[in-house]
Amino acid sequence: MEQVIPTLEQQFDLPENVKIILGGYSLAGLFALWASTQTDLFYGIAAASPSIWFPGWMEFEQQHPIQAQRVYLSLGNKEERTKNTVMAAVGDNIRTLHSRLAERGADCTLEWNSGGHFKDADLRTAKAFQWAMEEHT
């Protein structure tokens, strides 16, 4: 916020009202969601298979809500089917987070993909950014 964004705005002569989208896959997706709880700088978040199973995340987000206007969430349909009880919470957590965002009036979507966490990570990430960049009504 203090170095990277101002440098990009200067280097690329971006307009002051440029829409900034932050995102990533897995832990990077969780980071993007977390970063949006810290500032309203990000217009959109592209969170593909975010690691929102992380202990304490859901409580943290409730106390520090995501501030982005547009949020893309996705998960593989096999990700919540794991013997690890901590990681198995990802399915319920993503459903809850999607509901919270919708209740707050965010333009959000939750997309389910076939497969587990490691299937088509590159394509899922590209799809997340594409959705976040498109205009929705």
LUMVEX-463662 format. One line per 5 residues: their letters; for each residue x, z, y of C-alpha. Coordinates in steps of 0.05 Angstrom, whole numbers. Layout:
N
a> X,Z,Y | ...
REM end
This chain:
137
meqvi> 0,0,0 | 57,15,47 | 109,-36,25 | 84,-89,-24 | 18,-109,9
ptleq> 46,-113,81 | 106,-153,55 | 61,-202,19 | 17,-209,81 | 77,-225,124
qfdlp> 113,-270,75 | 53,-313,58 | 17,-310,125 | -46,-282,94 | -107,-269,137
envki> -122,-197,155 | -187,-198,115 | -155,-225,51 | -189,-200,-12 | -138,-165,-56
ilggy> -151,-161,-131 | -110,-115,-175 | -113,-116,-250 | -81,-115,-317 | -88,-104,-391
slagl> -88,-38,-428 | -49,15,-389 | -41,-35,-331 | -117,-40,-331 | -123,36,-327
falwa> -71,36,-271 | -113,-15,-232 | -175,28,-240 | -136,91,-219 | -106,55,-158
stqtd> -176,38,-135 | -194,112,-135 | -138,124,-85 | -157,71,-32 | -210,20,-12
lfygi> -155,-32,-2 | -173,-69,-66 | -233,-115,-63 | -233,-126,-138 | -207,-96,-202
aaasp> -194,-137,-265 | -189,-86,-321 | -182,-120,-389 | -184,-70,-446 | -165,-13,-400
siwfp> -139,50,-434 | -196,93,-408 | -192,134,-471 | -136,171,-435 | -152,245,-435
gwmef> -183,268,-370 | -194,199,-341 | -270,201,-341 | -272,268,-307 | -220,246,-256
eqqhp> -259,182,-240 | -323,222,-230 | -288,266,-179 | -250,207,-147 | -295,146,-154
iqaqr> -270,75,-159 | -275,44,-90 | -270,-31,-106 | -330,-74,-91 | -322,-117,-154
vylsl> -300,-90,-222 | -291,-129,-287 | -287,-87,-351 | -276,-113,-421 | -262,-87,-490
gnkee> -252,-115,-559 | -310,-99,-605 | -264,-66,-655 | -225,-22,-606 | -270,38,-613
rtknt> -267,34,-689 | -204,75,-700 | -189,138,-738 | -155,166,-676 | -211,206,-644
vmaav> -179,206,-575 | -174,130,-573 | -242,121,-606 | -274,148,-543 | -257,82,-507
gdnir> -323,50,-525 | -367,106,-499 | -323,114,-438 | -327,41,-419 | -402,40,-426
tlhsr> -407,103,-383 | -359,76,-331 | -398,10,-327 | -463,49,-317 | -432,92,-262
laerg> -406,32,-225 | -473,-3,-229 | -509,60,-204 | -461,63,-145 | -478,-9,-127
adctl> -413,-43,-147 | -414,-115,-170 | -390,-102,-241 | -393,-131,-310 | -374,-107,-380
ewnsg> -354,-161,-428 | -344,-150,-502 | -292,-193,-538 | -284,-204,-612 | -227,-167,-645
ghfkd> -183,-108,-633 | -140,-86,-575 | -83,-136,-586 | -124,-200,-596 | -117,-252,-541
adlrt> -91,-204,-488 | -67,-261,-444 | -134,-298,-447 | -173,-234,-435 | -131,-217,-375
akafq> -139,-287,-346 | -214,-283,-356 | -216,-216,-320 | -180,-244,-259 | -223,-306,-259
wamee> -286,-265,-258 | -260,-220,-202 | -242,-280,-159 | -309,-316,-166 | -365,-305,-117
ht> -425,-270,-149 | -493,-258,-121
REM end
